[in-house]
Amino acid sequence: MPAPPFPLMLLTLAALPLGWSLLAAVQAGLDPTGWKALLNDPQTLLALAMSLWTGLLASTLSTAVAAWMLCRIFSPLPGAAVGTKLARGLAPLLALPHAALAIGLVALLAPSGWLLRLLSPWATGFSAPPPWATTQDPWGLGLVAVLVLKETPFLLWAALAQLQRPEVGLQLQQQLRLAQTLGYSVRSAWWRVAWPQLWPRLLGPLLAVLAYNLTVVDVALVIGPGAPPTLAVLAWQWLQDADPATNAQGAAGAWLLAGALALAAALAWGSTRSPLWRRRQTRGPDAMRAAAQHSPGTTKSITTITTITLRATTQHPLALLPGIYLAVGLALGLGSFTGSWLFPQLLPEVWSLAAWRSVLASSSTLWATTGLALASSLSALLWAVAWLELAPHSWHRRAQALLYLPLALPGVLWVLGLHQLALAWGLDGQASGLWLAHTLACLPYVLLALQGPYTGFDARLAQLAATLGRSRWAFLWQVKWPLLRAALAASLAVGFAVSVAQYLPTLYVGAGRFNTVSTEAVTLASGGQRSLTAAYAGLQWLLPVLMFALAAWLGRARRF
Amino acid sequence: MADPACTVLPGMTLTLDLHSLRTPQRVLLRALRLGVAPGCVHTLMGPSGSGKSSLLAALCGTLPEGLQFDGLVHLNGQRIDTLPAHARRVGILFQDDLLFPHMTVGDNLLFAVPSGRAAQRQAQVRQALADVEMDAFANADPATLSGGQRARVALARALLAQPLALLLDEPFARLDMALRERMRALVFGLVRSRQIPALLVTHDLADIADPAHLTHLPPSP
């Protein structure tokens, strides 16, 4: 056992800024004038309703879609090989920042976007972009679409991580087999046996999804409704105001959002306790277990385009997600080279390098993004490795609530506390403040990515190394870390991607003095510079993807 | 204790006519024929790795991807090897009890009862619990049961699905000596009273139900 001072120091290192920010946020939320202003503001209630509507709808849909896809993928019974392959395929989808997806989707769906150009004028008859509100629609459907597209792969990834654990995956596989011999088809066995056991293991990721969907700011700025906006956007605008009274109103708004989130989470949890679900599980297999239901080709084949696509998506559900992401990637990639581009033309008359020249001209943005992401993800990785290596298990279990808290708190609330911390410590507007904010943002993700492989490492190898007379350092450098290099590299890439995507803390803690590709992309998204926006949004994706590729290369299996 | 009733008659039996059972790399089993009469337990003995469990998976239709079964399986005169697992009505008891941890004992049993009137289904569950002497445990959490109790619940569950044949994959291996004897008597007794054919795979000589109905599998090549 290591001496306790090291874990204690590590814990202090992380808990001090986290706890400080939290307390500062609490203090900011205690101002009664802020609450009075919030409650008297006519926008508040509408904005709260909009937040609840978009957040709850997106969370329900992404959970349902992820569960359904898992059912389809594992219908032939969960195999470890399928899981590994899928998890690898999901990485590029996870690397795409929310805001970049939103910008890409706007480029596809806007009245002058790729989709309508593809259909115009031959199908739609439009020779000018129609006056449609397809992107900042007043119902927030665009926002919901982005969130569902982005959170579904995340939930799939989290579920796969569980299913790849032998005591979960193999056990479920056997139980599904058994349920089949009791007369259930694989699908109905999945919903009654596997899913009810799987989702309670995903409570953390599900809560993170709910928190994110209810309180996201950058995506809502790009594709969300404007009148009323969501409460998170409103609180963010108030926090940025020059007037301290309006800032207090923003703090109160952030806490109202946190309250709504807690209530929604409690209600969602309560609804899963309903006896209705239990009764559904034990309704019994169909008495008529005839083979008739099995025979293929019973459906009359009406070969229209819709049924073909429908069949393709139901039989290869996962093809749908990469398809959309690919379209977004193309829209961003091609979009960054467009010059003059009149409406019904599918391709621009003039291709142009202007956007990329402009990116290169302000290359400091690119360097700031990369440097910040490298520094913060490396710091977070160092901390996580030290923590997992040195801290006793009981400490880790108890500290988890605090370490993962940032994932379950509204971003606006979090950034409010971080800002107070930066002011108090004199880091406001400094690169060091930005580094701290990004490191704290990366930390829970890096820890989440690393803790499974790291704590699952075969303890007998350490004992073996010790009996061979090797020191702990020798064991770590020569055995443990080399064996875990894939997980270490992947965790680093996760941290890198999280840092690249940061929007709120970069602007707020950096006091607007530092530009990263994310702040540029989101700021440009509301303007008219189509190709420059696409270039920055593309970079938002490209940088993490390169990092993930590098991680995959570093972690590749060695052949002797 | 050769049972004269265990003579295989065509029609009311489980019959296997296996040409080969193979993985992509090698052949696990080849040229195996057997028939099991209703109420009888036929024992298959073989060392581990001889393909016993894969053979049972082929019989009940849960053969993992990659394994290939070439042969015929008939149950009561009907060919079943072309049917999906849930339509075969072949039950199986594994070494692990595989009780669903998210359901109570009662719900585990209810899960297996074919759909129908609620009161009737509940009555079937009560009867099944009584059959395995677990009356008081309907609302218990499976995690609180002992190994022997779990094995009995798993047996009750397998039989509640009203299988027309039962496969036993070393179901006594995880139990201690004293329990093993009781469990054997219980399983063999229930198979006899239900008059369904049963196929037992084991490598424990004491498990052999009836030396007259015993097949030795060759060690794998």
Interface residues (C-beta under 8 A of the other chain):
Chain A: P76 L77 G79 Q171 Q174 Q175 R177 L178 A179 Q180 T181 L182 G183 Y184 S185 V186 A189 R192 V193 P196 Q197 P200 R278 Q281 T282 R283 G284 P285 D286 A287 R289 A290 A291 Q293 H294
Chain B: A57 C60 G61 T62 P64 E65 L83 P84 A85 H86 A87 R88 R89 V90 G91 I92 F94 D96 L98 F100 P101 H102 M103 D107 L110 F111 A112 V113 P114 S115 G116 R121 R157 A158 A161 P163
